[in-house]
Amino acid sequence: MSAEAHNEHAAKTLSDHHHDDHHHGDDHDHGSFKTYMIGFLLSVVLTAIPFWLVMSEALAPQTTGLIITAFAVVQIVVHMVFFLHMNHKSEGGWNMLALIFTIVIVVIAVAGSVWVMYHLNTNMMPTHEMQSMG
């Protein structure tokens, strides 16, 4: 390719490629400053409230633990919606399907682990019976 032909081809390629158009062929919502700020403020609030509950010892430890867990789940959803832009429309619904599958697998793994640990604990021979046997 001659230098002139190369320059013409490069100029044509550059003019065909729209640098001001940042969509790159996808139709995803990349968020705006407003949505990022809403997500940030929600994240700060969802972190500050559990922190205050722990530091002030306002509630019983078990209640505080349950509230912190609930706030953590809500914060996960806030991060997925406002920062990862996950919704039922993204990637044609495949992101949501993958998320649901992941949640099902995690619930099965955690529930199975808790079930096994509970039964191991109840089926273990207590130590006071071991001492009376000897």
Buried (B, 14 or more C-beta within 10 A) or exposed (E): EEEEEEEEEEEEEEEEEEEEEEEEEEEEEEBEEEBEEBBEEBBEEBEEEBEEBBEEEEEEEEEBBEBBEEBEEEBEEBBBBBBEBBBEEBEEEEBBEEEEEEEEEEEEEEEEEEEEEEEEEEEEEEEEEEEEEE
